[in-house]
Amino acid sequence: RDPYRDVDYYQSLFEQLGFEAHWLAIDGAMQTVMSAQDTKLCDSLADYQVSKLASFRRDVLYPDLYQKQQKLCRDPEKLYNLLRKSDAVFIADSSPLLLYHAFYKNANQPSELLTKIQDMVAKGQLMVAA
């Protein structure tokens, strides 16, 4: 239930295999904030993580990762740029519900990030693995 827990592990694993690895710091809380299109809400990301994901105090337990996620929340274009530079995306979360919240808006509409991923896959620019 804690996507922060394995970030360092997977980044280290892929780097040891010779890949340049980056974390696309998306979760249901960040998707909620990004869908509102108000970057001021990023200041309350920890509160959204508690209410949306039932995750508590990630900002204290993982301060570096939380700060990275907050920066991407404030400037989603950086998140999309990371995606555009990518050859592959590895999805490490095995919870269908958490994945749904990360990639879909409240109205059951695909998020902008998911739409970009689908477009890149369709054009053969990106490989997705889970």
Summary of the structure (lengths in Angstrom):
residues: 130
radius of gyration: 14.1
end to end distance: 15.7
largest distance: 40.1
contacts: 337
relative contact order: 0.17
helix: 61%
strand: 6%
